[in-house]
């Protein structure tokens, strides 16, 4: 089972053939994401087992919790403090 505490690092791909971002875990597993906005949505799913747009909205406590857990493992600009409508 994936756990947010097991994230080793989150980074942008340097390979021109593979665009996007990777979430790398301590055991070597990697998840490839093409859009930066999807990083936080997936991290919420991993940590809480479910997620809604409300979890990404202003006032949600989930984003600050995840940012604190991943401090030093992800560039600050990869996760905003809150997100508007996904559309």
PDB file of N, CA, C and O in Angstrom:
ATOM      1  N   UNK A   1       0.845  -1.179   0.000  1.00  0.00           N
ATOM      2  CA  UNK A   1       0.000   0.000   0.000  1.00  0.00           C
ATOM      3  C   UNK A   1       0.892   1.246   0.000  1.00  0.00           C
ATOM      4  O   UNK A   1       1.894   1.311   0.713  1.00  0.00           O
ATOM      5  N   UNK A   2       0.514   2.209  -0.798  1.00  0.00           N
ATOM      6  CA  UNK A   2       1.254   3.463  -0.856  1.00  0.00           C
ATOM      7  C   UNK A   2       0.902   4.335   0.343  1.00  0.00           C
ATOM      8  O   UNK A   2      -0.258   4.427   0.744  1.00  0.00           O
ATOM      9  N   UNK A   3       1.931   4.975   0.910  1.00  0.00           N
ATOM     10  CA  UNK A   3       1.716   5.916   2.004  1.00  0.00           C
ATOM     11  C   UNK A   3       2.451   7.202   1.671  1.00  0.00           C
ATOM     12  O   UNK A   3       3.546   7.174   1.108  1.00  0.00           O
ATOM     13  N   UNK A   4       1.856   8.309   2.015  1.00  0.00           N
ATOM     14  CA  UNK A   4       2.474   9.604   1.728  1.00  0.00           C
ATOM     15  C   UNK A   4       3.797   9.767   2.484  1.00  0.00           C
ATOM     16  O   UNK A   4       4.701  10.464   2.021  1.00  0.00           O
ATOM     17  N   UNK A   5       3.901   9.132   3.623  1.00  0.00           N
ATOM     18  CA  UNK A   5       5.137   9.198   4.398  1.00  0.00           C
ATOM     19  C   UNK A   5       6.293   8.486   3.694  1.00  0.00           C
ATOM     20  O   UNK A   5       7.458   8.725   4.012  1.00  0.00           O
ATOM     21  N   UNK A   6       5.974   7.623   2.749  1.00  0.00           N
ATOM     22  CA  UNK A   6       6.988   6.872   2.003  1.00  0.00           C
ATOM     23  C   UNK A   6       7.437   7.565   0.722  1.00  0.00           C
ATOM     24  O   UNK A   6       8.221   7.000  -0.041  1.00  0.00           O
ATOM     25  N   UNK A   7       6.950   8.789   0.472  1.00  0.00           N
ATOM     26  CA  UNK A   7       7.389   9.534  -0.703  1.00  0.00           C
ATOM     27  C   UNK A   7       8.838   9.951  -0.492  1.00  0.00           C
ATOM     28  O   UNK A   7       9.176  10.571   0.516  1.00  0.00           O
ATOM     29  N   UNK A   8       9.681   9.608  -1.443  1.00  0.00           N
ATOM     30  CA  UNK A   8      11.093   9.984  -1.385  1.00  0.00           C
ATOM     31  C   UNK A   8      11.284  11.390  -1.940  1.00  0.00           C
ATOM     32  O   UNK A   8      11.948  12.228  -1.329  1.00  0.00           O
ATOM     33  N   UNK A   9      10.684  11.640  -3.124  1.00  0.00           N
ATOM     34  CA  UNK A   9      10.764  12.963  -3.736  1.00  0.00           C
ATOM     35  C   UNK A   9       9.745  13.068  -4.859  1.00  0.00           C
ATOM     36  O   UNK A   9       9.259  12.068  -5.388  1.00  0.00           O
ATOM     37  N   UNK A  10       9.442  14.303  -5.202  1.00  0.00           N
ATOM     38  CA  UNK A  10       8.558  14.600  -6.329  1.00  0.00           C
ATOM     39  C   UNK A  10       9.321  15.565  -7.215  1.00  0.00           C
ATOM     40  O   UNK A  10       9.836  16.581  -6.748  1.00  0.00           O
ATOM     41  N   UNK A  11       9.390  15.238  -8.493  1.00  0.00           N
ATOM     42  CA  UNK A  11      10.229  16.031  -9.381  1.00  0.00           C
ATOM     43  C   UNK A  11       9.699  16.039 -10.813  1.00  0.00           C
ATOM     44  O   UNK A  11       8.895  15.195 -11.209  1.00  0.00           O
ATOM     45  N   UNK A  12      10.173  17.012 -11.567  1.00  0.00           N
ATOM     46  CA  UNK A  12       9.809  17.138 -12.981  1.00  0.00           C
ATOM     47  C   UNK A  12      10.737  16.250 -13.802  1.00  0.00           C
ATOM     48  O   UNK A  12      11.933  16.164 -13.525  1.00  0.00           O
ATOM     49  N   UNK A  13      10.180  15.597 -14.806  1.00  0.00           N
ATOM     50  CA  UNK A  13      10.964  14.728 -15.672  1.00  0.00           C
ATOM     51  C   UNK A  13      11.983  15.543 -16.464  1.00  0.00           C
ATOM     52  O   UNK A  13      11.676  16.624 -16.966  1.00  0.00           O
ATOM     53  N   UNK A  14      13.184  15.013 -16.567  1.00  0.00           N
ATOM     54  CA  UNK A  14      14.229  15.625 -17.389  1.00  0.00           C
ATOM     55  C   UNK A  14      14.286  14.997 -18.771  1.00  0.00           C
ATOM     56  O   UNK A  14      15.012  15.472 -19.644  1.00  0.00           O
ATOM     57  N   UNK A  15      13.527  13.937 -18.970  1.00  0.00           N
ATOM     58  CA  UNK A  15      13.506  13.208 -20.236  1.00  0.00           C
ATOM     59  C   UNK A  15      12.544  13.895 -21.205  1.00  0.00           C
ATOM     60  O   UNK A  15      11.360  14.048 -20.904  1.00  0.00           O
ATOM     61  N   UNK A  16      13.047  14.302 -22.351  1.00  0.00           N
ATOM     62  CA  UNK A  16      12.207  15.006 -23.330  1.00  0.00           C
ATOM     63  C   UNK A  16      11.107  14.114 -23.895  1.00  0.00           C
ATOM     64  O   UNK A  16      10.110  14.621 -24.408  1.00  0.00           O
ATOM     65  N   UNK A  17      11.270  12.804 -23.809  1.00  0.00           N
ATOM     66  CA  UNK A  17      10.266  11.866 -24.317  1.00  0.00           C
ATOM     67  C   UNK A  17       9.144  11.629 -23.302  1.00  0.00           C
ATOM     68  O   UNK A  17       8.033  11.248 -23.671  1.00  0.00           O
ATOM     69  N   UNK A  18       9.448  11.857 -22.018  1.00  0.00           N
ATOM     70  CA  UNK A  18       8.464  11.642 -20.955  1.00  0.00           C
ATOM     71  C   UNK A  18       8.226  12.981 -20.270  1.00  0.00           C
ATOM     72  O   UNK A  18       8.989  13.379 -19.389  1.00  0.00           O
ATOM     73  N   UNK A  19       7.189  13.658 -20.667  1.00  0.00           N
ATOM     74  CA  UNK A  19       6.883  14.963 -20.086  1.00  0.00           C
ATOM     75  C   UNK A  19       6.067  14.778 -18.814  1.00  0.00           C
ATOM     76  O   UNK A  19       5.290  13.832 -18.689  1.00  0.00           O
ATOM     77  N   UNK A  20       6.254  15.684 -17.888  1.00  0.00           N
ATOM     78  CA  UNK A  20       5.447  15.649 -16.679  1.00  0.00           C
ATOM     79  C   UNK A  20       6.280  15.524 -15.426  1.00  0.00           C
ATOM     80  O   UNK A  20       7.414  15.998 -15.356  1.00  0.00           O
ATOM     81  N   UNK A  21       5.689  14.871 -14.434  1.00  0.00           N
ATOM     82  CA  UNK A  21       6.247  14.807 -13.090  1.00  0.00           C
ATOM     83  C   UNK A  21       6.241  13.373 -12.580  1.00  0.00           C
ATOM     84  O   UNK A  21       5.468  12.535 -13.046  1.00  0.00           O
ATOM     85  N   UNK A  22       7.108  13.110 -11.625  1.00  0.00           N
ATOM     86  CA  UNK A  22       7.165  11.800 -10.995  1.00  0.00           C
ATOM     87  C   UNK A  22       7.045  11.947  -9.485  1.00  0.00           C
ATOM     88  O   UNK A  22       7.621  12.852  -8.881  1.00  0.00           O
ATOM     89  N   UNK A  23       6.285  11.036  -8.894  1.00  0.00           N
ATOM     90  CA  UNK A  23       6.288  10.850  -7.447  1.00  0.00           C
ATOM     91  C   UNK A  23       7.073   9.563  -7.234  1.00  0.00           C
ATOM     92  O   UNK A  23       6.654   8.493  -7.673  1.00  0.00           O
ATOM     93  N   UNK A  24       8.204   9.670  -6.563  1.00  0.00           N
ATOM     94  CA  UNK A  24       9.051   8.509  -6.315  1.00  0.00           C
ATOM     95  C   UNK A  24       8.971   8.125  -4.843  1.00  0.00           C
ATOM     96  O   UNK A  24       9.048   8.975  -3.957  1.00  0.00           O
ATOM     97  N   UNK A  25       8.815   6.826  -4.604  1.00  0.00           N
ATOM     98  CA  UNK A  25       8.697   6.305  -3.246  1.00  0.00           C
ATOM     99  C   UNK A  25      10.013   5.682  -2.794  1.00  0.00           C
ATOM    100  O   UNK A  25      10.864   5.351  -3.619  1.00  0.00           O
ATOM    101  N   UNK A  26      10.174   5.525  -1.497  1.00  0.00           N
ATOM    102  CA  UNK A  26      11.411   4.989  -0.923  1.00  0.00           C
ATOM    103  C   UNK A  26      11.769   3.605  -1.465  1.00  0.00           C
ATOM    104  O   UNK A  26      12.947   3.254  -1.523  1.00  0.00           O
ATOM    105  N   UNK A  27      10.774   2.822  -1.858  1.00  0.00           N
ATOM    106  CA  UNK A  27      11.042   1.474  -2.368  1.00  0.00           C
ATOM    107  C   UNK A  27      11.333   1.450  -3.871  1.00  0.00           C
ATOM    108  O   UNK A  27      11.464   0.377  -4.461  1.00  0.00           O
ATOM    109  N   UNK A  28      11.434   2.633  -4.493  1.00  0.00           N
ATOM    110  CA  UNK A  28      11.766   2.717  -5.919  1.00  0.00           C
ATOM    111  C   UNK A  28      10.574   2.837  -6.853  1.00  0.00           C
ATOM    112  O   UNK A  28      10.739   3.148  -8.032  1.00  0.00           O
ATOM    113  N   UNK A  29       9.385   2.596  -6.344  1.00  0.00           N
ATOM    114  CA  UNK A  29       8.206   2.748  -7.201  1.00  0.00           C
ATOM    115  C   UNK A  29       8.041   4.207  -7.587  1.00  0.00           C
ATOM    116  O   UNK A  29       8.378   5.111  -6.823  1.00  0.00           O
ATOM    117  N   UNK A  30       7.506   4.424  -8.810  1.00  0.00           N
ATOM    118  CA  UNK A  30       7.274   5.777  -9.301  1.00  0.00           C
ATOM    119  C   UNK A  30       5.900   5.867  -9.934  1.00  0.00           C
ATOM    120  O   UNK A  30       5.408   4.918 -10.544  1.00  0.00           O
ATOM    121  N   UNK A  31       5.296   7.029  -9.772  1.00  0.00           N
ATOM    122  CA  UNK A  31       4.028   7.330 -10.434  1.00  0.00           C
ATOM    123  C   UNK A  31       4.297   8.510 -11.351  1.00  0.00           C
ATOM    124  O   UNK A  31       4.850   9.524 -10.924  1.00  0.00           O
ATOM    125  N   UNK A  32       3.907   8.376 -12.607  1.00  0.00           N
ATOM    126  CA  UNK A  32       4.095   9.445 -13.591  1.00  0.00           C
ATOM    127  C   UNK A  32       2.782  10.218 -13.748  1.00  0.00           C
ATOM    128  O   UNK A  32       1.717   9.627 -13.927  1.00  0.00           O
ATOM    129  N   UNK A  33       2.879  11.537 -13.678  1.00  0.00           N
ATOM    130  CA  UNK A  33       1.725  12.421 -13.861  1.00  0.00           C
ATOM    131  C   UNK A  33       2.071  13.439 -14.938  1.00  0.00           C
ATOM    132  O   UNK A  33       3.190  13.952 -14.971  1.00  0.00           O
ATOM    133  N   UNK A  34       1.124  13.733 -15.814  1.00  0.00           N
ATOM    134  CA  UNK A  34       1.436  14.669 -16.894  1.00  0.00           C
ATOM    135  C   UNK A  34       1.173  16.118 -16.528  1.00  0.00           C
ATOM    136  O   UNK A  34       1.771  17.017 -17.119  1.00  0.00           O
ATOM    137  N   UNK A  35       0.297  16.365 -15.575  1.00  0.00           N
ATOM    138  CA  UNK A  35      -0.024  17.742 -15.204  1.00  0.00           C
ATOM    139  C   UNK A  35       0.292  17.982 -13.730  1.00  0.00           C
ATOM    140  O   UNK A  35       0.013  17.144 -12.873  1.00  0.00           O
ATOM    141  N   UNK A  36       0.873  19.133 -13.458  1.00  0.00           N
ATOM    142  CA  UNK A  36       1.274  19.461 -12.089  1.00  0.00           C
ATOM    143  C   UNK A  36       0.081  19.513 -11.144  1.00  0.00           C
ATOM    144  O   UNK A  36       0.202  19.127  -9.982  1.00  0.00           O
ATOM    145  N   UNK A  37      -1.066  19.982 -11.622  1.00  0.00           N
ATOM    146  CA  UNK A  37      -2.252  20.098 -10.771  1.00  0.00           C
ATOM    147  C   UNK A  37      -2.725  18.742 -10.242  1.00  0.00           C
ATOM    148  O   UNK A  37      -3.382  18.675  -9.204  1.00  0.00           O
ATOM    149  N   UNK A  38      -2.399  17.687 -10.941  1.00  0.00           N
ATOM    150  CA  UNK A  38      -2.853  16.364 -10.503  1.00  0.00           C
ATOM    151  C   UNK A  38      -2.018  15.804  -9.355  1.00  0.00           C
ATOM    152  O   UNK A  38      -2.426  14.841  -8.707  1.00  0.00           O
ATOM    153  N   UNK A  39      -0.860  16.393  -9.101  1.00  0.00           N
ATOM    154  CA  UNK A  39      -0.004  15.904  -8.014  1.00  0.00           C
ATOM    155  C   UNK A  39      -0.751  15.958  -6.688  1.00  0.00           C
ATOM    156  O   UNK A  39      -0.827  14.951  -5.983  1.00  0.00           O
ATOM    157  N   UNK A  40      -1.298  17.107  -6.342  1.00  0.00           N
ATOM    158  CA  UNK A  40      -1.978  17.250  -5.049  1.00  0.00           C
ATOM    159  C   UNK A  40      -3.214  16.360  -4.966  1.00  0.00           C
ATOM    160  O   UNK A  40      -3.498  15.792  -3.911  1.00  0.00           O
ATOM    161  N   UNK A  41      -3.948  16.233  -6.062  1.00  0.00           N
ATOM    162  CA  UNK A  41      -5.140  15.377  -6.049  1.00  0.00           C
ATOM    163  C   UNK A  41      -4.758  13.922  -5.752  1.00  0.00           C
ATOM    164  O   UNK A  41      -5.428  13.252  -4.967  1.00  0.00           O
ATOM    165  N   UNK A  42      -3.693  13.442  -6.371  1.00  0.00           N
ATOM    166  CA  UNK A  42      -3.257  12.075  -6.124  1.00  0.00           C
ATOM    167  C   UNK A  42      -2.722  11.915  -4.705  1.00  0.00           C
ATOM    168  O   UNK A  42      -2.975  10.899  -4.058  1.00  0.00           O
ATOM    169  N   UNK A  43      -1.987  12.905  -4.220  1.00  0.00           N
ATOM    170  CA  UNK A  43      -1.476  12.826  -2.849  1.00  0.00           C
ATOM    171  C   UNK A  43      -2.613  12.774  -1.825  1.00  0.00           C
ATOM    172  O   UNK A  43      -2.515  12.066  -0.823  1.00  0.00           O
ATOM    173  N   UNK A  44      -3.675  13.515  -2.074  1.00  0.00           N
ATOM    174  CA  UNK A  44      -4.848  13.460  -1.188  1.00  0.00           C
ATOM    175  C   UNK A  44      -5.471  12.064  -1.223  1.00  0.00           C
ATOM    176  O   UNK A  44      -5.847  11.523  -0.183  1.00  0.00           O
ATOM    177  N   UNK A  45      -5.578  11.485  -2.416  1.00  0.00           N
ATOM    178  CA  UNK A  45      -6.116  10.118  -2.521  1.00  0.00           C
ATOM    179  C   UNK A  45      -5.241   9.118  -1.772  1.00  0.00           C
ATOM    180  O   UNK A  45      -5.752   8.235  -1.082  1.00  0.00           O
ATOM    181  N   UNK A  46      -3.934   9.256  -1.907  1.00  0.00           N
ATOM    182  CA  UNK A  46      -3.026   8.338  -1.220  1.00  0.00           C
ATOM    183  C   UNK A  46      -3.156   8.485   0.298  1.00  0.00           C
ATOM    184  O   UNK A  46      -3.242   7.487   1.014  1.00  0.00           O
ATOM    185  N   UNK A  47      -3.171   9.708   0.779  1.00  0.00           N
ATOM    186  CA  UNK A  47      -3.193   9.940   2.237  1.00  0.00           C
ATOM    187  C   UNK A  47      -4.541   9.600   2.868  1.00  0.00           C
ATOM    188  O   UNK A  47      -4.593   8.989   3.936  1.00  0.00           O
ATOM    189  N   UNK A  48      -5.633   9.997   2.210  1.00  0.00           N
ATOM    190  CA  UNK A  48      -6.957   9.880   2.838  1.00  0.00           C
ATOM    191  C   UNK A  48      -7.847   8.789   2.238  1.00  0.00           C
ATOM    192  O   UNK A  48      -8.905   8.489   2.791  1.00  0.00           O
ATOM    193  N   UNK A  49      -7.440   8.199   1.128  1.00  0.00           N
ATOM    194  CA  UNK A  49      -8.231   7.140   0.514  1.00  0.00           C
ATOM    195  C   UNK A  49      -9.381   7.633  -0.334  1.00  0.00           C
ATOM    196  O   UNK A  49     -10.040   6.838  -1.004  1.00  0.00           O
ATOM    197  N   UNK A  50      -9.632   8.917  -0.316  1.00  0.00           N
ATOM    198  CA  UNK A  50     -10.674   9.535  -1.122  1.00  0.00           C
ATOM    199  C   UNK A  50     -10.395  11.027  -1.205  1.00  0.00           C
ATOM    200  O   UNK A  50      -9.599  11.562  -0.433  1.00  0.00           O
ATOM    201  N   UNK A  51     -11.048  11.690  -2.138  1.00  0.00           N
ATOM    202  CA  UNK A  51     -10.855  13.119  -2.276  1.00  0.00           C
ATOM    203  C   UNK A  51     -11.967  13.760  -3.069  1.00  0.00           C
ATOM    204  O   UNK A  51     -12.592  13.123  -3.917  1.00  0.00           O
ATOM    205  N   UNK A  52     -12.210  15.020  -2.788  1.00  0.00           N
ATOM    206  CA  UNK A  52     -13.215  15.796  -3.508  1.00  0.00           C
ATOM    207  C   UNK A  52     -12.611  17.155  -3.849  1.00  0.00           C
ATOM    208  O   UNK A  52     -11.521  17.496  -3.389  1.00  0.00           O
ATOM    209  N   UNK A  53     -13.326  17.917  -4.651  1.00  0.00           N
ATOM    210  CA  UNK A  53     -12.844  19.264  -4.971  1.00  0.00           C
ATOM    211  C   UNK A  53     -12.772  20.127  -3.720  1.00  0.00           C
ATOM    212  O   UNK A  53     -11.945  21.036  -3.643  1.00  0.00           O
ATOM    213  N   UNK A  54     -13.621  19.857  -2.746  1.00  0.00           N
ATOM    214  CA  UNK A  54     -13.596  20.622  -1.493  1.00  0.00           C
ATOM    215  C   UNK A  54     -12.254  20.465  -0.777  1.00  0.00           C
ATOM    216  O   UNK A  54     -11.823  21.366  -0.057  1.00  0.00           O
ATOM    217  N   UNK A  55     -11.595  19.320  -0.974  1.00  0.00           N
ATOM    218  CA  UNK A  55     -10.286  19.098  -0.357  1.00  0.00           C
ATOM    219  C   UNK A  55      -9.213  20.000  -0.951  1.00  0.00           C
ATOM    220  O   UNK A  55      -8.162  20.209  -0.344  1.00  0.00           O
ATOM    221  N   UNK A  56      -9.480  20.534  -2.137  1.00  0.00           N
ATOM    222  CA  UNK A  56      -8.525  21.403  -2.823  1.00  0.00           C
ATOM    223  C   UNK A  56      -8.883  22.879  -2.695  1.00  0.00           C
ATOM    224  O   UNK A  56      -8.118  23.746  -3.118  1.00  0.00           O
ATOM    225  N   UNK A  57     -10.033  23.160  -2.118  1.00  0.00           N
ATOM    226  CA  UNK A  57     -10.534  24.532  -2.029  1.00  0.00           C
ATOM    227  C   UNK A  57      -9.890  25.295  -0.872  1.00  0.00           C
ATOM    228  O   UNK A  57      -9.302  24.712   0.039  1.00  0.00           O
ATOM    229  N   UNK A  58     -10.020  26.593  -0.944  1.00  0.00           N
ATOM    230  CA  UNK A  58      -9.514  27.465   0.109  1.00  0.00           C
ATOM    231  C   UNK A  58     -10.183  27.083   1.432  1.00  0.00           C
ATOM    232  O   UNK A  58     -11.393  26.860   1.483  1.00  0.00           O
ATOM    233  N   UNK A  59      -9.397  27.012   2.486  1.00  0.00           N
ATOM    234  CA  UNK A  59      -9.928  26.672   3.803  1.00  0.00           C
ATOM    235  C   UNK A  59      -9.774  25.206   4.173  1.00  0.00           C
ATOM    236  O   UNK A  59      -9.969  24.837   5.331  1.00  0.00           O
ATOM    237  N   UNK A  60      -9.428  24.364   3.206  1.00  0.00           N
ATOM    238  CA  UNK A  60      -9.234  22.952   3.507  1.00  0.00           C
ATOM    239  C   UNK A  60      -7.936  22.772   4.287  1.00  0.00           C
ATOM    240  O   UNK A  60      -6.939  23.435   4.002  1.00  0.00           O
ATOM    241  N   UNK A  61      -7.949  21.889   5.255  1.00  0.00           N
ATOM    242  CA  UNK A  61      -6.740  21.634   6.052  1.00  0.00           C
ATOM    243  C   UNK A  61      -5.857  20.554   5.428  1.00  0.00           C
ATOM    244  O   UNK A  61      -4.737  20.330   5.886  1.00  0.00           O
ATOM    245  N   UNK A  62      -6.348  19.890   4.397  1.00  0.00           N
ATOM    246  CA  UNK A  62      -5.611  18.759   3.824  1.00  0.00           C
ATOM    247  C   UNK A  62      -4.352  19.181   3.077  1.00  0.00           C
ATOM    248  O   UNK A  62      -3.319  18.521   3.192  1.00  0.00           O
ATOM    249  N   UNK A  63      -4.419  20.263   2.318  1.00  0.00           N
ATOM    250  CA  UNK A  63      -3.234  20.707   1.571  1.00  0.00           C
ATOM    251  C   UNK A  63      -2.108  21.105   2.524  1.00  0.00           C
ATOM    252  O   UNK A  63      -0.978  20.656   2.330  1.00  0.00           O
ATOM    253  N   UNK A  64      -2.367  21.931   3.550  1.00  0.00           N
ATOM    254  CA  UNK A  64      -1.267  22.259   4.476  1.00  0.00           C
ATOM    255  C   UNK A  64      -0.669  21.033   5.173  1.00  0.00           C
ATOM    256  O   UNK A  64       0.537  20.989   5.414  1.00  0.00           O
ATOM    257  N   UNK A  65      -1.495  20.044   5.496  1.00  0.00           N
ATOM    258  CA  UNK A  65      -1.003  18.825   6.134  1.00  0.00           C
ATOM    259  C   UNK A  65      -0.045  18.078   5.206  1.00  0.00           C
ATOM    260  O   UNK A  65       1.016  17.616   5.627  1.00  0.00           O
ATOM    261  N   UNK A  66      -0.438  17.969   3.946  1.00  0.00           N
ATOM    262  CA  UNK A  66       0.394  17.267   2.964  1.00  0.00           C
ATOM    263  C   UNK A  66       1.685  18.034   2.715  1.00  0.00           C
ATOM    264  O   UNK A  66       2.759  17.437   2.638  1.00  0.00           O
ATOM    265  N   UNK A  67       1.586  19.347   2.590  1.00  0.00           N
ATOM    266  CA  UNK A  67       2.787  20.157   2.374  1.00  0.00           C
ATOM    267  C   UNK A  67       3.763  20.006   3.539  1.00  0.00           C
ATOM    268  O   UNK A  67       4.974  19.943   3.331  1.00  0.00           O
ATOM    269  N   UNK A  68       3.246  19.948   4.745  1.00  0.00           N
ATOM    270  CA  UNK A  68       4.100  19.781   5.920  1.00  0.00           C
ATOM    271  C   UNK A  68       4.776  18.407   5.909  1.00  0.00           C
ATOM    272  O   UNK A  68       5.971  18.296   6.180  1.00  0.00           O
ATOM    273  N   UNK A  69       4.013  17.377   5.598  1.00  0.00           N
ATOM    274  CA  UNK A  69       4.554  16.020   5.545  1.00  0.00           C
ATOM    275  C   UNK A  69       5.647  15.896   4.493  1.00  0.00           C
ATOM    276  O   UNK A  69       6.637  15.193   4.696  1.00  0.00           O
ATOM    277  N   UNK A  70       5.466  16.581   3.369  1.00  0.00           N
ATOM    278  CA  UNK A  70       6.410  16.457   2.257  1.00  0.00           C
ATOM    279  C   UNK A  70       7.457  17.563   2.213  1.00  0.00           C
ATOM    280  O   UNK A  70       8.164  17.699   1.215  1.00  0.00           O
ATOM    281  N   UNK A  71       7.563  18.330   3.243  1.00  0.00           N
ATOM    282  CA  UNK A  71       8.534  19.423   3.274  1.00  0.00           C
ATOM    283  C   UNK A  71       9.937  18.903   2.950  1.00  0.00           C
ATOM    284  O   UNK A  71      10.417  17.955   3.571  1.00  0.00           O
ATOM    285  N   UNK A  72      10.580  19.533   1.976  1.00  0.00           N
ATOM    286  CA  UNK A  72      11.911  19.127   1.556  1.00  0.00           C
ATOM    287  C   UNK A  72      11.934  18.036   0.508  1.00  0.00           C
ATOM    288  O   UNK A  72      12.993  17.721  -0.035  1.00  0.00           O
ATOM    289  N   UNK A  73      10.780  17.453   0.213  1.00  0.00           N
ATOM    290  CA  UNK A  73      10.703  16.380  -0.772  1.00  0.00           C
ATOM    291  C   UNK A  73      10.067  16.838  -2.083  1.00  0.00           C
ATOM    292  O   UNK A  73      10.049  16.101  -3.069  1.00  0.00           O
ATOM    293  N   UNK A  74       9.548  18.056  -2.079  1.00  0.00           N
ATOM    294  CA  UNK A  74       8.856  18.582  -3.241  1.00  0.00           C
ATOM    295  C   UNK A  74       9.089  20.089  -3.299  1.00  0.00           C
ATOM    296  O   UNK A  74       9.030  20.763  -2.271  1.00  0.00           O
ATOM    297  N   UNK A  75       9.354  20.623  -4.493  1.00  0.00           N
ATOM    298  CA  UNK A  75       9.482  22.081  -4.598  1.00  0.00           C
ATOM    299  C   UNK A  75       8.177  22.770  -4.178  1.00  0.00           C
ATOM    300  O   UNK A  75       7.089  22.315  -4.533  1.00  0.00           O
ATOM    301  N   UNK A  76       8.288  23.847  -3.434  1.00  0.00           N
ATOM    302  CA  UNK A  76       7.110  24.555  -2.913  1.00  0.00           C
ATOM    303  C   UNK A  76       6.116  24.936  -4.007  1.00  0.00           C
ATOM    304  O   UNK A  76       4.907  24.898  -3.778  1.00  0.00           O
ATOM    305  N   UNK A  77       6.600  25.298  -5.176  1.00  0.00           N
ATOM    306  CA  UNK A  77       5.702  25.764  -6.238  1.00  0.00           C
ATOM    307  C   UNK A  77       4.881  24.645  -6.883  1.00  0.00           C
ATOM    308  O   UNK A  77       3.985  24.930  -7.677  1.00  0.00           O
ATOM    309  N   UNK A  78       5.160  23.405  -6.567  1.00  0.00           N
ATOM    310  CA  UNK A  78       4.394  22.296  -7.145  1.00  0.00           C
ATOM    311  C   UNK A  78       3.008  22.150  -6.520  1.00  0.00           C
ATOM    312  O   UNK A  78       2.115  21.571  -7.138  1.00  0.00           O
ATOM    313  N   UNK A  79       2.816  22.663  -5.312  1.00  0.00           N
ATOM    314  CA  UNK A  79       1.513  22.576  -4.657  1.00  0.00           C
ATOM    315  C   UNK A  79       1.092  23.970  -4.223  1.00  0.00           C
ATOM    316  O   UNK A  79       1.773  24.615  -3.425  1.00  0.00           O
ATOM    317  N   UNK A  80      -0.028  24.428  -4.752  1.00  0.00           N
ATOM    318  CA  UNK A  80      -0.579  25.723  -4.362  1.00  0.00           C
ATOM    319  C   UNK A  80      -1.254  25.594  -2.996  1.00  0.00           C
ATOM    320  O   UNK A  80      -1.490  24.483  -2.520  1.00  0.00           O
ATOM    321  N   UNK A  81      -1.559  26.714  -2.376  1.00  0.00           N
ATOM    322  CA  UNK A  81      -2.253  26.698  -1.083  1.00  0.00           C
ATOM    323  C   UNK A  81      -3.701  26.262  -1.222  1.00  0.00           C
ATOM    324  O   UNK A  81      -4.263  25.670  -0.301  1.00  0.00           O
ATOM    325  N   UNK A  82      -4.305  26.549  -2.363  1.00  0.00           N
ATOM    326  CA  UNK A  82      -5.664  26.085  -2.669  1.00  0.00           C
ATOM    327  C   UNK A  82      -5.852  26.167  -4.182  1.00  0.00           C
ATOM    328  O   UNK A  82      -5.078  26.814  -4.888  1.00  0.00           O
ATOM    329  N   UNK A  83      -6.900  25.495  -4.660  1.00  0.00           N
ATOM    330  CA  UNK A  83      -7.202  25.429  -6.082  1.00  0.00           C
ATOM    331  C   UNK A  83      -8.650  25.815  -6.317  1.00  0.00           C
ATOM    332  O   UNK A  83      -9.514  25.575  -5.474  1.00  0.00           O
ATOM    333  N   UNK A  84      -8.905  26.411  -7.466  1.00  0.00           N
ATOM    334  CA  UNK A  84     -10.266  26.747  -7.862  1.00  0.00           C
ATOM    335  C   UNK A  84     -10.900  25.557  -8.554  1.00  0.00           C
ATOM    336  O   UNK A  84     -10.448  24.421  -8.408  1.00  0.00           O
ATOM    337  N   UNK A  85     -11.931  25.824  -9.293  1.00  0.00           N
ATOM    338  CA  UNK A  85     -12.668  24.800 -10.028  1.00  0.00           C
ATOM    339  C   UNK A  85     -11.740  24.032 -10.959  1.00  0.00           C
ATOM    340  O   UNK A  85     -10.918  24.624 -11.658  1.00  0.00           O
ATOM    341  N   UNK A  86     -11.878  22.720 -10.962  1.00  0.00           N
ATOM    342  CA  UNK A  86     -11.040  21.857 -11.798  1.00  0.00           C
ATOM    343  C   UNK A  86     -11.315  22.050 -13.284  1.00  0.00           C
ATOM    344  O   UNK A  86     -10.478  21.710 -14.120  1.00  0.00           O
ATOM    345  N   UNK A  87     -12.477  22.591 -13.616  1.00  0.00           N
ATOM    346  CA  UNK A  87     -12.784  22.790 -15.031  1.00  0.00           C
ATOM    347  C   UNK A  87     -12.062  23.996 -15.499  1.00  0.00           C
ATOM    348  O   UNK A  87     -12.169  24.363 -16.669  1.00  0.00           O
TER     349      UNK A  87
END
